[in-house]
Amino acid sequence: MVDTNNAREEKGKQIASRHDLHRISDTFYHVKSQTTKREYNVVKTNNSWQCDCPDHIFRHVCCKHIHAVEFSIKFREEVREKNKVTISPLTISNCLFCKSDKIKKFGIRHNKSGDIQRLVCDTCHRTFSINIGFAKMRNKPQMVTSALQLYFTGESLRSIQKYLKLQGVTITHKTIYMWIVKYTKVMQKYLNKITPQVGDTWRADEVFVKIRGELKYVFALLDDETRFLIAQEVADRKEGHDASGLFAKGKQVTQTKPKVLITDGLHSYAEAYRKELWEINRQTRPIHIKHIHLRGDMNNNKMERYNGEFRDREKIVRGIKIKDSVLIQGYQMYHNYLRPHMGLNGLTPAQACGITIEGDNKWITLIQNASRREA
């Protein structure tokens, strides 16, 4: 019996290493048969995997198809751990430029937000301060990042203005918006250089918005496993829109392509699939599932959940003013890197993709690292 079980495990490992299975959702996989052209369904129920193959149904054993799913999950975790990216708060124990530990104090810089310690490196002789990313700002980094957090969690600019006034900061709502635009662009430029380790099942959907009173559509691409929002684009119409640019951007961001694409029946997705993802080789051709049901594993609930998030935020501003609004791109960044998700056990999508942001104030960590790269 032990040898038989080991043989099943080994065969399952071979199936997983050859990628002869497709992840449809967290609890549903299609696993190719090694002897026929059919596929078996491996489904997770009551915290245990069930397969509809004869070996599992009649012998009640953990079949090779279940082992393949378990090994596939393990392989993905190992890949993410191997390619893990950690973004840490900047410290003053080393020079920001040459990494030398031969640094010393070099006077105080006085400004309206307080005194900032300046440092000098004895190795490269360059001076710097720990206020990187917030240089020449009249207000403390904590106030700036509080404004960012409040804006992307749903507060209006004038509500943020009132909050900051209670903290002793008198500022206009227009200046707050300038902060948001400035730092969103800085962080996006930095984060765009990091490749997320997404899964192999992607979902696409669209949500309508009003931009200057005109009806537009935001097309979005989401990784099913990590909830990482891969790409977005704004379209003038729903029917007839060429969504191939969305899929092309998805491949560029992730440096890969999905094995399974789940969409609704919109013709735009079928056309884009044929342009960007379709292959002659059946073995490597992604599966396109375009029949969404309200229940079961073929639903698009995760994509709809993000659409609901964005819709709730868009209502606060009573419509978007420009096509490349900071709200559209900025909320994508907030969703991926800063918003914990209950469906991910409190992790952010970026953490689920192997990207960890450390520090008590993750906004400051991101802004400092992004500004340092630009320096």
C-alpha positions as a Markdown table, in Angstrom:
| # | Residue | x | y | z |
|---|---|---|---|---|
| 1 | Met | 0.0 | 0.0 | 0.0 |
| 2 | Val | 2.8 | 2.4 | 0.8 |
| 3 | Asp | 4.5 | 1.8 | -2.5 |
| 4 | Thr | 1.1 | 2.4 | -4.3 |
| 5 | Asn | 0.7 | 5.7 | -2.5 |
| 6 | Asn | 4.2 | 6.7 | -3.4 |
| 7 | Ala | 3.6 | 5.9 | -7.0 |
| 8 | Arg | 0.4 | 8.0 | -7.0 |
| 9 | Glu | 2.4 | 10.9 | -5.4 |
| 10 | Glu | 5.1 | 10.6 | -8.0 |
| 11 | Lys | 2.7 | 10.6 | -10.9 |
| 12 | Gly | 0.9 | 13.6 | -9.4 |
| 13 | Lys | 4.2 | 15.4 | -9.2 |
| 14 | Gln | 4.9 | 14.7 | -12.8 |
| 15 | Ile | 1.5 | 16.0 | -13.8 |
| 16 | Ala | 2.1 | 19.2 | -11.8 |
| 17 | Ser | 5.6 | 19.7 | -13.2 |
| 18 | Arg | 4.3 | 19.3 | -16.8 |
| 19 | His | 1.5 | 21.8 | -16.0 |
| 20 | Asp | -1.2 | 19.3 | -17.1 |
| 21 | Leu | -3.8 | 20.9 | -15.0 |
| 22 | His | -5.8 | 24.1 | -15.0 |
| 23 | Arg | -6.7 | 26.1 | -11.9 |
| 24 | Ile | -10.3 | 27.4 | -12.4 |
| 25 | Ser | -10.7 | 28.9 | -8.9 |
| 26 | Asp | -9.5 | 28.4 | -5.3 |
| 27 | Thr | -11.5 | 25.2 | -5.0 |
| 28 | Phe | -11.8 | 23.9 | -8.5 |
| 29 | Tyr | -9.2 | 22.4 | -10.9 |
| 30 | His | -9.2 | 20.5 | -14.2 |
| 31 | Val | -6.5 | 17.8 | -14.3 |
| 32 | Lys | -5.7 | 16.1 | -17.6 |
| 33 | Ser | -5.8 | 12.3 | -17.7 |
| 34 | Gln | -2.5 | 10.5 | -18.5 |
| 35 | Thr | -4.2 | 7.8 | -20.4 |
| 36 | Thr | -7.2 | 9.4 | -22.2 |
| 37 | Lys | -8.1 | 12.8 | -23.6 |
| 38 | Arg | -10.6 | 13.6 | -20.8 |
| 39 | Glu | -10.1 | 15.9 | -17.8 |
| 40 | Tyr | -11.0 | 15.1 | -14.2 |
| 41 | Asn | -12.5 | 17.7 | -11.9 |
| 42 | Val | -10.8 | 18.1 | -8.6 |
| 43 | Val | -12.9 | 20.1 | -6.1 |
| 44 | Lys | -12.3 | 21.1 | -2.6 |
| 45 | Thr | -15.2 | 20.5 | -0.2 |
| 46 | Asn | -15.1 | 20.6 | 3.6 |
| 47 | Asn | -11.3 | 21.3 | 3.5 |
| 48 | Ser | -10.5 | 18.2 | 1.6 |
| 49 | Trp | -10.0 | 17.6 | -2.1 |
| 50 | Gln | -12.4 | 15.3 | -4.1 |
| 51 | Cys | -11.8 | 13.9 | -7.6 |
| 52 | Asp | -14.3 | 12.4 | -10.0 |
| 53 | Cys | -11.8 | 9.8 | -11.3 |
| 54 | Pro | -12.5 | 6.1 | -10.7 |
| 55 | Asp | -9.5 | 5.7 | -8.5 |
| 56 | His | -10.8 | 8.2 | -6.0 |
| 57 | Ile | -14.5 | 7.3 | -6.3 |
| 58 | Phe | -14.3 | 3.5 | -6.0 |
| 59 | Arg | -11.0 | 3.0 | -4.1 |
| 60 | His | -11.5 | 6.1 | -1.8 |
| 61 | Val | -7.8 | 6.9 | -2.0 |
| 62 | Cys | -5.9 | 10.2 | -2.6 |
| 63 | Cys | -5.5 | 9.8 | -6.4 |
| 64 | Lys | -2.7 | 11.2 | -8.5 |
| 65 | His | -4.9 | 14.1 | -9.7 |
| 66 | Ile | -5.4 | 15.3 | -6.1 |
| 67 | His | -1.7 | 15.0 | -5.6 |
| 68 | Ala | -1.1 | 17.0 | -8.7 |
| 69 | Val | -3.2 | 19.8 | -7.4 |
| 70 | Glu | -1.4 | 19.8 | -4.0 |
| 71 | Phe | 2.0 | 19.8 | -5.7 |
| 72 | Ser | 0.9 | 22.6 | -8.0 |
| 73 | Ile | 0.0 | 24.8 | -5.0 |
| 74 | Lys | 3.3 | 23.9 | -3.4 |
| 75 | Phe | 5.2 | 24.8 | -6.5 |
| 76 | Arg | 3.6 | 28.2 | -6.8 |
| 77 | Glu | 4.3 | 29.0 | -3.2 |
| 78 | Glu | 8.0 | 28.0 | -3.7 |
| 79 | Val | 8.2 | 30.3 | -6.8 |
| 80 | Arg | 6.8 | 33.2 | -4.9 |
| 81 | Glu | 9.1 | 32.6 | -2.0 |
| 82 | Lys | 12.1 | 32.4 | -4.4 |
| 83 | Asn | 11.1 | 35.6 | -6.1 |
| 84 | Lys | 10.0 | 37.4 | -3.0 |
| 85 | Val | 10.4 | 41.2 | -3.0 |
| 86 | Thr | 10.6 | 43.1 | 0.3 |
| 87 | Ile | 10.3 | 46.9 | 0.4 |
| 88 | Ser | 11.7 | 48.1 | 3.7 |
| 89 | Pro | 11.6 | 51.5 | 5.4 |
| 90 | Leu | 14.8 | 53.5 | 4.8 |
| 91 | Thr | 17.1 | 53.8 | 7.8 |
| 92 | Ile | 20.0 | 56.1 | 8.5 |
| 93 | Ser | 22.5 | 53.4 | 9.5 |
| 94 | Asn | 24.0 | 53.4 | 6.0 |
| 95 | Cys | 24.6 | 56.0 | 3.3 |
| 96 | Leu | 21.6 | 56.1 | 0.9 |
| 97 | Phe | 24.0 | 56.3 | -2.0 |
| 98 | Cys | 27.1 | 54.1 | -1.4 |
| 99 | Lys | 25.8 | 52.0 | 1.5 |
| 100 | Ser | 28.7 | 52.9 | 3.7 |
| 101 | Asp | 28.2 | 52.8 | 7.4 |
| 102 | Lys | 30.6 | 55.8 | 7.9 |
| 103 | Ile | 28.0 | 58.5 | 8.3 |
| 104 | Lys | 27.7 | 61.3 | 10.8 |
| 105 | Lys | 25.5 | 64.2 | 11.7 |
| 106 | Phe | 25.9 | 67.3 | 9.5 |
| 107 | Gly | 23.8 | 70.0 | 11.0 |
| 108 | Ile | 20.0 | 70.6 | 11.2 |
| 109 | Arg | 17.7 | 71.8 | 8.4 |
| 110 | His | 15.0 | 74.1 | 9.7 |
| 111 | Asn | 11.6 | 74.4 | 7.9 |
| 112 | Lys | 8.0 | 75.1 | 8.9 |
| 113 | Ser | 7.1 | 71.5 | 9.6 |
| 114 | Gly | 10.0 | 71.1 | 12.1 |
| 115 | Asp | 13.7 | 70.4 | 12.3 |
| 116 | Ile | 15.3 | 67.7 | 10.1 |
| 117 | Gln | 18.7 | 66.1 | 10.8 |
| 118 | Arg | 21.2 | 66.2 | 8.0 |
| 119 | Leu | 23.9 | 63.6 | 7.5 |
| 120 | Val | 27.1 | 63.3 | 5.6 |
| 121 | Cys | 29.0 | 60.2 | 4.4 |
| 122 | Asp | 32.7 | 60.1 | 5.0 |
| 123 | Thr | 33.1 | 57.7 | 2.0 |
| 124 | Cys | 31.3 | 59.4 | -0.9 |
| 125 | His | 31.0 | 62.8 | 0.8 |
| 126 | Arg | 27.4 | 63.2 | -0.2 |
| 127 | Thr | 24.9 | 64.8 | 2.2 |
| 128 | Phe | 21.3 | 63.6 | 2.7 |
| 129 | Ser | 18.5 | 63.6 | 5.3 |
| 130 | Ile | 15.9 | 61.1 | 6.4 |
| 131 | Asn | 13.2 | 63.4 | 4.8 |
| 132 | Ile | 13.7 | 61.8 | 1.4 |
| 133 | Gly | 10.5 | 61.9 | -0.6 |
| 134 | Phe | 9.1 | 64.8 | 1.3 |
| 135 | Ala | 11.8 | 67.4 | 0.6 |
| 136 | Lys | 10.5 | 71.0 | 0.5 |
| 137 | Met | 7.1 | 70.0 | 1.8 |
| 138 | Arg | 5.7 | 72.3 | 4.4 |
| 139 | Asn | 3.8 | 69.6 | 6.2 |
| 140 | Lys | 5.0 | 66.4 | 7.9 |
| 141 | Pro | 5.0 | 63.1 | 6.0 |
| 142 | Gln | 2.4 | 61.7 | 8.5 |
| 143 | Met | -0.1 | 64.4 | 7.4 |
| 144 | Val | 0.6 | 63.9 | 3.7 |
| 145 | Thr | 0.2 | 60.1 | 3.9 |
| 146 | Ser | -3.0 | 60.5 | 6.1 |
| 147 | Ala | -4.5 | 62.5 | 3.2 |
| 148 | Leu | -3.6 | 59.7 | 0.8 |
| 149 | Gln | -5.1 | 57.0 | 3.0 |
| 150 | Leu | -8.3 | 58.9 | 3.6 |
| 151 | Tyr | -8.7 | 59.7 | -0.1 |
| 152 | Phe | -8.4 | 56.1 | -1.3 |
| 153 | Thr | -10.6 | 54.7 | 1.5 |
| 154 | Gly | -13.5 | 56.9 | 0.5 |
| 155 | Glu | -13.2 | 60.4 | 1.9 |
| 156 | Ser | -13.8 | 63.6 | -0.2 |
| 157 | Leu | -11.1 | 66.2 | -0.6 |
| 158 | Arg | -13.0 | 68.7 | 1.6 |
| 159 | Ser | -13.6 | 66.0 | 4.3 |
| 160 | Ile | -9.8 | 65.4 | 4.3 |
| 161 | Gln | -9.3 | 69.2 | 4.5 |
| 162 | Lys | -11.5 | 69.4 | 7.7 |
| 163 | Tyr | -9.6 | 66.4 | 9.2 |
| 164 | Leu | -6.2 | 68.0 | 8.7 |
| 165 | Lys | -7.4 | 71.3 | 10.1 |
| 166 | Leu | -8.3 | 69.5 | 13.4 |
| 167 | Gln | -4.6 | 68.3 | 13.3 |
| 168 | Gly | -3.4 | 71.9 | 13.1 |
| 169 | Val | -2.8 | 71.9 | 9.3 |
| 170 | Thr | -4.5 | 74.6 | 7.4 |
| 171 | Ile | -4.5 | 73.7 | 3.7 |
| 172 | Thr | -6.8 | 74.0 | 0.6 |
| 173 | His | -8.5 | 71.0 | -0.9 |
| 174 | Lys | -6.7 | 71.7 | -4.2 |
| 175 | Thr | -3.3 | 71.3 | -2.5 |
| 176 | Ile | -4.4 | 68.0 | -1.1 |
| 177 | Tyr | -5.4 | 66.8 | -4.6 |
| 178 | Met | -1.9 | 67.9 | -5.9 |
| 179 | Trp | -0.3 | 65.8 | -3.1 |
| 180 | Ile | -2.4 | 62.8 | -4.3 |
| 181 | Val | -1.5 | 63.3 | -7.9 |
| 182 | Lys | 2.2 | 63.8 | -7.2 |
| 183 | Tyr | 2.8 | 60.9 | -4.9 |
| 184 | Thr | 0.6 | 58.5 | -6.9 |
| 185 | Lys | 2.7 | 59.1 | -10.0 |
| 186 | Val | 5.9 | 58.6 | -8.0 |
| 187 | Met | 4.8 | 55.3 | -6.4 |
| 188 | Gln | 3.3 | 54.0 | -9.7 |
| 189 | Lys | 6.6 | 54.6 | -11.6 |
| 190 | Tyr | 8.5 | 52.6 | -8.9 |
| 191 | Leu | 6.0 | 49.8 | -8.5 |
| 192 | Asn | 5.7 | 49.3 | -12.3 |
| 193 | Lys | 9.3 | 47.9 | -12.3 |
| 194 | Ile | 8.3 | 45.1 | -9.9 |
| 195 | Thr | 6.9 | 41.9 | -11.5 |
| 196 | Pro | 4.1 | 40.3 | -9.4 |
| 197 | Gln | 4.0 | 36.5 | -9.1 |
| 198 | Val | 0.4 | 36.1 | -10.1 |
| 199 | Gly | -1.5 | 32.8 | -10.7 |
| 200 | Asp | -2.5 | 31.3 | -14.0 |
| 201 | Thr | -6.2 | 32.1 | -13.9 |
| 202 | Trp | -7.2 | 35.6 | -14.8 |
| 203 | Arg | -10.6 | 37.3 | -14.8 |
| 204 | Ala | -11.8 | 40.2 | -16.9 |
| 205 | Asp | -14.8 | 42.4 | -16.6 |
| 206 | Glu | -15.9 | 46.0 | -17.1 |
| 207 | Val | -17.7 | 48.6 | -15.1 |
| 208 | Phe | -19.3 | 51.8 | -16.3 |
| 209 | Val | -18.4 | 55.3 | -15.0 |
| 210 | Lys | -19.2 | 58.8 | -15.9 |
| 211 | Ile | -16.4 | 61.0 | -17.1 |
| 212 | Arg | -17.5 | 64.7 | -17.4 |
| 213 | Gly | -21.0 | 63.4 | -17.6 |
| 214 | Glu | -20.3 | 61.0 | -20.5 |
| 215 | Leu | -20.7 | 57.2 | -20.1 |
| 216 | Lys | -17.4 | 55.4 | -20.3 |
| 217 | Tyr | -16.3 | 51.8 | -19.3 |
| 218 | Val | -13.3 | 50.7 | -17.2 |
| 219 | Phe | -12.1 | 47.4 | -18.4 |
| 220 | Ala | -10.1 | 45.5 | -15.8 |
| 221 | Leu | -8.0 | 42.3 | -15.6 |
| 222 | Leu | -7.7 | 40.5 | -12.2 |
| 223 | Asp | -5.7 | 37.5 | -11.0 |
| 224 | Asp | -8.1 | 35.0 | -9.5 |
| 225 | Glu | -5.7 | 33.5 | -7.0 |
| 226 | Thr | -4.2 | 36.7 | -5.5 |
| 227 | Arg | -6.8 | 39.3 | -6.3 |
| 228 | Phe | -4.0 | 41.3 | -7.9 |
| 229 | Leu | -5.5 | 43.9 | -10.3 |
| 230 | Ile | -3.2 | 43.4 | -13.3 |
| 231 | Ala | -4.3 | 46.0 | -15.7 |
| 232 | Gln | -7.0 | 48.6 | -16.5 |
| 233 | Glu | -8.1 | 50.7 | -19.5 |
| 234 | Val | -10.8 | 53.2 | -20.1 |
| 235 | Ala | -13.0 | 52.7 | -23.2 |
| 236 | Asp | -15.6 | 54.9 | -24.9 |
| 237 | Arg | -18.0 | 52.0 | -25.4 |
| 238 | Lys | -18.6 | 48.5 | -24.2 |
| 239 | Glu | -19.7 | 46.7 | -27.3 |
| 240 | Gly | -17.1 | 46.8 | -30.1 |
| 241 | His | -14.2 | 47.9 | -27.8 |
| 242 | Asp | -10.8 | 46.3 | -28.7 |
| 243 | Ala | -9.7 | 44.8 | -25.4 |
| 244 | Ser | -6.5 | 43.3 | -26.8 |
| 245 | Gly | -4.6 | 46.2 | -25.4 |
| 246 | Leu | -5.8 | 45.2 | -21.9 |
| 247 | Phe | -4.5 | 41.6 | -22.4 |
| 248 | Ala | -1.2 | 42.9 | -23.9 |
| 249 | Lys | -0.7 | 45.1 | -20.9 |
| 250 | Gly | -1.4 | 42.2 | -18.6 |
| 251 | Lys | 1.3 | 40.1 | -20.3 |
| 252 | Gln | 3.7 | 43.0 | -20.0 |
| 253 | Val | 3.1 | 43.6 | -16.3 |
| 254 | Thr | 3.3 | 39.9 | -15.3 |
| 255 | Gln | 5.8 | 38.7 | -17.9 |
| 256 | Thr | 3.6 | 35.7 | -18.4 |
| 257 | Lys | 0.1 | 34.8 | -19.6 |
| 258 | Pro | -2.8 | 32.9 | -18.1 |
| 259 | Lys | -3.7 | 29.3 | -18.6 |
| 260 | Val | -7.4 | 30.1 | -18.0 |
| 261 | Leu | -9.2 | 33.3 | -18.8 |
| 262 | Ile | -12.7 | 33.8 | -17.3 |
| 263 | Thr | -14.9 | 36.5 | -18.8 |
| 264 | Asp | -18.6 | 37.1 | -19.6 |
| 265 | Gly | -19.9 | 36.6 | -23.1 |
| 266 | Leu | -18.9 | 40.1 | -24.4 |
| 267 | His | -17.6 | 39.8 | -27.9 |
| 268 | Ser | -14.7 | 42.2 | -27.2 |
| 269 | Tyr | -13.1 | 39.6 | -24.9 |
| 270 | Ala | -13.4 | 36.8 | -27.5 |
| 271 | Glu | -11.7 | 39.0 | -30.1 |
| 272 | Ala | -8.9 | 40.1 | -27.7 |
| 273 | Tyr | -8.4 | 36.5 | -26.7 |
| 274 | Arg | -7.8 | 35.5 | -30.3 |
| 275 | Lys | -5.4 | 38.4 | -30.9 |
| 276 | Glu | -3.3 | 38.2 | -27.7 |
| 277 | Leu | -3.7 | 34.7 | -26.1 |
| 278 | Trp | -4.7 | 32.2 | -28.7 |
| 279 | Glu | -2.0 | 29.7 | -29.9 |
| 280 | Ile | -2.0 | 26.9 | -32.5 |
| 281 | Asn | -0.5 | 24.5 | -30.0 |
| 282 | Arg | -3.4 | 23.1 | -28.0 |
| 283 | Gln | -1.1 | 22.1 | -25.1 |
| 284 | Thr | -0.1 | 25.7 | -24.4 |
| 285 | Arg | -3.3 | 27.4 | -25.5 |
| 286 | Pro | -5.1 | 29.2 | -22.7 |
| 287 | Ile | -8.7 | 28.1 | -22.0 |
| 288 | His | -11.2 | 30.8 | -22.4 |
| 289 | Ile | -14.3 | 30.4 | -20.2 |
| 290 | Lys | -16.9 | 32.9 | -21.3 |
| 291 | His | -20.1 | 31.5 | -19.8 |
| 292 | Ile | -20.5 | 33.1 | -16.4 |
| 293 | His | -23.1 | 31.7 | -14.0 |
| 294 | Leu | -24.4 | 33.3 | -10.8 |
| 295 | Arg | -23.5 | 30.3 | -8.7 |
| 296 | Gly | -20.8 | 27.7 | -8.6 |
| 297 | Asp | -17.2 | 28.0 | -9.7 |
| 298 | Met | -17.9 | 29.7 | -13.0 |
| 299 | Asn | -19.1 | 32.9 | -11.4 |
| 300 | Asn | -17.2 | 36.2 | -11.6 |
| 301 | Asn | -17.7 | 37.2 | -8.0 |
| 302 | Lys | -14.1 | 38.3 | -7.3 |
| 303 | Met | -14.1 | 40.6 | -10.3 |
| 304 | Glu | -17.6 | 42.0 | -9.3 |
| 305 | Arg | -16.3 | 42.6 | -5.8 |
| 306 | Tyr | -13.5 | 44.9 | -7.1 |
| 307 | Asn | -16.0 | 46.6 | -9.3 |
| 308 | Gly | -18.1 | 47.2 | -6.2 |
| 309 | Glu | -15.1 | 48.7 | -4.4 |
| 310 | Phe | -14.4 | 51.0 | -7.2 |
| 311 | Arg | -18.0 | 52.0 | -7.6 |
| 312 | Asp | -18.3 | 52.9 | -3.9 |
| 313 | Arg | -15.2 | 55.1 | -4.2 |
| 314 | Glu | -16.4 | 56.7 | -7.5 |
| 315 | Lys | -19.7 | 57.8 | -5.9 |
| 316 | Ile | -17.9 | 60.0 | -3.4 |
| 317 | Val | -16.4 | 62.2 | -6.1 |
| 318 | Arg | -19.7 | 62.3 | -8.0 |
| 319 | Gly | -18.2 | 61.3 | -11.3 |
| 320 | Ile | -14.7 | 61.4 | -12.7 |
| 321 | Lys | -13.4 | 64.5 | -14.4 |
| 322 | Ile | -10.7 | 63.2 | -16.8 |
| 323 | Lys | -10.0 | 59.9 | -18.6 |
| 324 | Asp | -6.6 | 59.3 | -16.9 |
| 325 | Ser | -7.9 | 60.3 | -13.5 |
| 326 | Val | -5.7 | 59.6 | -10.4 |
| 327 | Leu | -8.7 | 57.9 | -8.9 |
| 328 | Ile | -8.6 | 55.1 | -11.5 |
| 329 | Gln | -4.9 | 54.4 | -11.5 |
| 330 | Gly | -4.4 | 55.3 | -7.9 |
| 331 | Tyr | -7.1 | 53.1 | -6.6 |
| 332 | Gln | -5.5 | 50.2 | -8.5 |
| 333 | Met | -2.3 | 50.8 | -6.6 |
| 334 | Tyr | -4.2 | 51.1 | -3.3 |
| 335 | His | -6.1 | 47.9 | -3.9 |
| 336 | Asn | -3.0 | 45.9 | -4.8 |
| 337 | Tyr | -0.4 | 47.2 | -2.3 |
| 338 | Leu | -2.2 | 48.8 | 0.7 |
| 339 | Arg | -5.7 | 47.4 | 1.2 |
| 340 | Pro | -5.9 | 44.1 | 3.2 |
| 341 | His | -8.4 | 41.6 | 1.9 |
| 342 | Met | -10.5 | 39.2 | 4.1 |
| 343 | Gly | -10.4 | 36.7 | 1.3 |
| 344 | Leu | -6.6 | 36.6 | 1.6 |
| 345 | Asn | -6.6 | 36.2 | 5.4 |
| 346 | Gly | -5.8 | 39.9 | 5.9 |
| 347 | Leu | -3.0 | 40.0 | 3.3 |
| 348 | Thr | -2.8 | 42.5 | 0.4 |
| 349 | Pro | -2.9 | 41.1 | -3.2 |
| 350 | Ala | 0.8 | 42.2 | -3.4 |
| 351 | Gln | 1.7 | 40.1 | -0.4 |
| 352 | Ala | -0.1 | 37.2 | -1.9 |
| 353 | Cys | 2.1 | 37.8 | -5.0 |
| 354 | Gly | 5.3 | 37.8 | -3.0 |
| 355 | Ile | 5.7 | 41.6 | -2.6 |
| 356 | Thr | 5.9 | 42.7 | 1.1 |
| 357 | Ile | 5.9 | 46.4 | 2.2 |
| 358 | Glu | 7.3 | 46.8 | 5.7 |
| 359 | Gly | 7.0 | 49.6 | 8.2 |
| 360 | Asp | 4.3 | 51.1 | 10.5 |
| 361 | Asn | 3.4 | 53.6 | 7.7 |
| 362 | Lys | 3.5 | 51.7 | 4.4 |
| 363 | Trp | 2.8 | 54.9 | 2.5 |
| 364 | Ile | 6.0 | 56.5 | 3.8 |
| 365 | Thr | 7.9 | 53.3 | 3.0 |
| 366 | Leu | 6.7 | 53.3 | -0.6 |
| 367 | Ile | 7.2 | 57.0 | -1.1 |
| 368 | Gln | 10.8 | 57.0 | 0.3 |
| 369 | Asn | 11.9 | 54.0 | -1.8 |
| 370 | Ala | 10.2 | 55.4 | -4.9 |
| 371 | Ser | 11.8 | 58.8 | -4.4 |
| 372 | Arg | 15.2 | 57.3 | -3.7 |
| 373 | Arg | 15.1 | 55.4 | -7.0 |
| 374 | Glu | 14.4 | 58.7 | -8.8 |
| 375 | Ala | 17.3 | 60.5 | -7.1 |
